[in-house]
């Protein structure tokens, strides 16, 4: 007979383990910001700084042009600053994501070992860490809703309706794999579950009409270039691939637990049919290279983490009294932790300190209202923090050059060619942010600092 003190000891140990995993997760996310400041995040940070800071006045001007502004403008209406939304709420969402993941696994597996293993894998997943660091805010918020939606679906709760609607408004593309999974699942369940899915998906679709302008924009784009990312890349729009990690990098990130997930899938796919369908749907979206397909590595990783966790927890339970098995699992966990720690140490900021300092100096420069970004690396940061009209390759509102003209700008041998191209903007002078580039004509511009020169026309 098991005694209460022994049960209490085990429960305390589990609580301490979960608390330690929470600390690891929190520290890893804070570490990059503490070490590098804002440039520790991906370059989309600059884009969101511009959007969050500039769209508040459109809150009462329908239609709202960007679904995410329902979230950001609502927070600004409550008195939040742009940076508090970008930093404070972003970290809050990260912690919420960790907690919802735990509750989700608990609702599915109902086993403490599986919950702890799933939290361990999620906390040390390099794919999830990189996704946080790259700062795809809309996608990140939608992933929070995604996990919440799966949890609510597992409980057959009609709160699924507003959560699905919120996901579709904030980031419609993240809704795609879940919607396809639920559609396939519909044909594999009984009458009562079919009724639940019809009501939930039907009402959620009606709520999505609140983001109709964005859906119409997507529809127009798809009419022109199709569903596949390559059609957009051919038109000089490479960001439509999703610009996240690729197959090779994902394999490098996940090789510690990917084989375990395959074993878990083979053993438990009938028990966790929903997760099996979700995994295969994401895999199909990646293989077919649909628009923004690189982002589906994040949702694929969630399914892989789940199957790895259930298999590992089952093996631990079945071999908990075997000394060698426990040590092997322990060494595996240490190896994963060391790999994650090394990647954390090797992280580099999006901008060098000199570049970031130069961008922060731009608002005080008054010779011109324009700045040219020599590359798309610095362009989003300039867009958010320069206080200027940003001319960037295939980006933002001010770009008037086609691909051939950008090539002429990049390959120009003298300043006269650059002045001719810039004359289209009708400004007496234009700042040029060189960054790491050193074109031959830089000596003919007036240097402002090590990163910026002024081209007078």
C-alpha positions, -999 to 999 in steps of 0.1 A, spaced: 0 0 0 13 34 -10 15 58 19 4 95 18 39 109 26 53 90 -4 25 104 -27 31 139 -13 69 136 -19 63 126 -56 38 154 -61 62 179 -46 90 166 -69 67 170 -99 58 206 -90 95 215 -85 102 200 -119 75 219 -136 86 251 -118 122 245 -130 111 240 -166 91 273 -164 122 291 -152 143 276 -181 116 287 -206 113 322 -192 151 327 -189 157 316 -225 132 341 -238 144 369 -216 181 362 -222 182 373 -258 165 406 -250 187 412 -219 218 405 -239 211 425 -271 182 447 -264 156 452 -292 179 440 -320 179 406 -302 146 401 -320 141 395 -357 138 424 -381 100 422 -381 102 440 -348 106 473 -367 76 466 -389 54 459 -358 68 491 -342 55 511 -371 22 493 -373 14 494 -336 26 530 -332 8 543 -363 -25 526 -366 -42 537 -334 -59 566 -351 -76 541 -375 -94 523 -347 -127 540 -355 -120 543 -393 -135 512 -409 -124 490 -424 -94 483 -402 -67 474 -428 -49 448 -407 -65 422 -385 -38 424 -359 -48 460 -351 -79 447 -334 -55 434 -308 -29 462 -307 -53 491 -309 -75 475 -282 -44 475 -259 -35 511 -268 -71 521 -260 -65 507 -225 -34 529 -221 -6 506 -232 24 521 -250 38 508 -282 68 492 -266 48 477 -237 27 459 -263 58 448 -282 78 437 -252 56 432 -222 26 416 -239 49 395 -262 66 380 -232 32 375 -215 20 356 -246 51 334 -245 44 324 -209 7 319 -217 17 297 -246 38 276 -223 9 272 -198 -17 264 -225 6 238 -240 8 221 -206 -30 222 -201 -35 209 -236 -13 179 -231 -29 173 -197 -64 172 -214 -51 148 -240 -28 124 -222 -40 128 -185 -6 115 -173 18 135 -152 49 120 -169 36 130 -203 28 166 -191 63 170 -177 80 155 -208 59 177 -231 68 208 -211 105 198 -211 105 193 -249 85 225 -255 109 245 -233 140 232 -251 126 232 -287 149 252 -308 122 257 -334 98 272 -308 127 294 -295 137 306 -329 100 314 -338 98 335 -306 131 353 -314 123 360 -351 93 380 -338 65 371 -361 40 387 -337 8 379 -356 18 343 -361 29 340 -325 -4 353 -312 -23 330 -336 -3 300 -322 -15 309 -287 -51 308 -301 -43 276 -320 -33 257 -288 -63 271 -270 -86 260 -298 -72 224 -298 -77 223 -260 -113 236 -263 -120 212 -291 -107 183 -269 -133 194 -243 -160 199 -269 -165 234 -257 -184 260 -278 -158 286 -266 -140 272 -296 -160 295 -318 -146 329 -307 -111 314 -304 -112 302 -340 -126 336 -351 -98 354 -332 -72 332 -349 -86 338 -383 -88 376 -377 -53 379 -363 -35 356 -387 -56 337 -412 -28 315 -425 -23 299 -391 -60 288 -392 -54 268 -424 -38 237 -409 -63 235 -380 -93 241 -403 -81 214 -427 -76 190 -397 -111 196 -384 -125 192 -419 -108 158 -423 -117 148 -387 -154 156 -395 -156 126 -418 -141 102 -391 -164 109 -361 -199 102 -350 -231 122 -354 -228 142 -322 -193 153 -329 -203 162 -365 -230 184 -351 -205 201 -327 -181 207 -356 -208 221 -379 -220 246 -353 -185 256 -342 -170 261 -377 -202 277 -391 -204 304 -364 -166 309 -365 -169 315 -403 -195 342 -397 -172 360 -372 -144 359 -397 -163 384 -419 -150 410 -394 -117 407 -412 -132 407 -447 -109 434 -461 -78 413 -454 -94 382 -469 -103 401 -500 -67 412 -503 -55 376 -500 -81 365 -526 -68 391 -551 -32 380 -545 -42 343 -550 -60 352 -583 -28 368 -596 -1 343 -584 -19 312 -571 -16 293 -539 21 283 -541 49 305 -528 70 301 -560 45 322 -579 53 351 -556 90 345 -555 91 347 -593 76 382 -590 104 393 -566 85 387 -534 106 361 -516 90 369 -482 60 349 -493 79 317 -486 75 326 -449 112 333 -445 117 310 -415 138 279 -411 140 253 -439 141 215 -439 178 211 -431 177 235 -402 146 220 -388 162 185 -390 192 200 -371 169 215 -345 147 185 -339 170 154 -344 170 148 -306 133 141 -305 122 135 -342 130 98 -341 110 95 -308 81 113 -324 81 88 -353 80 59 -328 52 76 -309 33 82 -341 35 45 -351 25 34 -316 -2 59 -306 -17 73 -338 -51 55 -332 -53 69 -297 -44 104 -308 -60 105 -342 -65 143 -342 -28 149 -337 -19 124 -364 -41 143 -389 -27 176 -378 8 164 -383 1 151 -418 -18 183 -428 12 204 -418 36 181 -436 14 183 -467 14 221 -466 52 221 -463 58 196 -491 34 214 -514 51 248 -506 19 268 -502 21 305 -494 42 312 -463 49 274 -460 81 279 -439 59 290 -410 43 256 -408 75 242 -394 62 257 -361 29 239 -361 45 207 -374 69 209 -345 40 210 -321 26 177 -334 61 162 -333 67 173 -298 34 158 -287 41 124 -301 77 124 -288 64 133 -254 37 105 -252 62 79 -264 90 90 -241 66 91 -211 53 56 -219 88 42 -222 98 58 -189 67 44 -172 73 9 -186 110 9 -177 110 30 -146 126 2 -125 153 -6 -151 185 12 -141 200 14 -176 169 27 -192 166 55 -167 202 65 -173 199 64 -210 168 88 -209 187 110 -185 217 113 -208 193 120 -237 178 149 -217 212 163 -208 222 162 -245 191 181 -256 196 207 -228 232 212 -238 223 216 -274 197 242 -266 221 260 -243 248 262 -270 223 276 -295 213 302 -270 249 313 -265 255 314 -302 225 337 -310 235 369 -327 215 401 -329 197 413 -361 217 445 -361 253 453 -351 255 479 -323 268 505 -348 239 499 -371 213 501 -343 229 533 -330 228 549 -365 191 541 -370 183 557 -336 201 589 -347 181 592 -379 150 610 -365 172 639 -354 186 643 -389 167 670 -408 183 673 -443 158 648 -458 126 631 -451 137 600 -471 161 571 -463 171 543 -487 177 509 -472 205 493 -492 192 458 -482 160 443 -468 179 434 -436 179 469 -422 147 481 -440 122 469 -413 142 486 -386 144 518 -405 106 515 -412 99 514 -375 125 537 -359 140 561 -384 111 586 -385 117 588 -423 100 576 -454 117 544 -462 127 534 -497 133 496 -496 135 468 -522 100 455 -528 88 467 -495 66 494 -480 47 523 -495 75 545 -509 92 521 -532 90 533 -568 117 512 -584 113 479 -602 137 449 -599 159 462 -627 162 496 -612 172 482 -578 198 461 -596 212 493 -612 213 510 -577 232 481 -561 257 478 -590 261 515 -597 297 525 -603 293 562 -597 271 586 -578 255 601 -609 236 568 -616 224 568 -580 213 605 -583 194 597 -615 174 569 -598 167 590 -567 155 619 -587 122 602 -591 113 610 -555 116 648 -561 135 654 -528 166 677 -527 185 651 -507 181 615 -496 198 596 -468 213 562 -477 217 536 -450 246 515 -462 248 491 -433 274 464 -441 275 474 -478 304 494 -492 295 504 -528 322 522 -548 302 555 -549 300 558 -511 329 582 -511 310 607 -532 282 609 -505 284 632 -475 291 608 -446 268 613 -416 282 584 -396 298 550 -403 265 536 -416 247 566 -432 256 590 -460 236 619 -475 232 621 -513 223 655 -525 204 657 -558 
